[in-house]
Amino acid sequence: MDERRRIGGSDFIWNTAKAAANLRKHGVRFEDAASVFGDPLFVLTDATRDDEARDAAIGFDRLGRLLFVVHVERDGESIRIVSARPADAREEGLYAQ
């Protein structure tokens, strides 16, 4: 089942079961991950996997954590969050540039 939220002026969608699994595995709620898009310095990078075009946003969430948020834009109207986790050292370097 999908959940839709308007956060920071943008529309987000995510699968509720996937969101619960992500919270257990990475300790990151998708609601918080969506706030990364409000970071004025967030960085976009390619996160394509298995021939499916995906992007990742690296930025600070509303709790001050630097996150790596994999997402897909849908029809230019909404952002589907696929996963979110704390950024690793390489991703921290990309953000710092």
Secondary structure, DSSP 8 states (H G I E B T S, - for coil): -EEEEEETTEEEEEEHHHHHHHHHHHS--HHHHHGGGG-TT-EEEE--BTTB--EEEEEE-TTS-EEEEEEEEETTTEEEEEEEEE--HHHHHHHH-
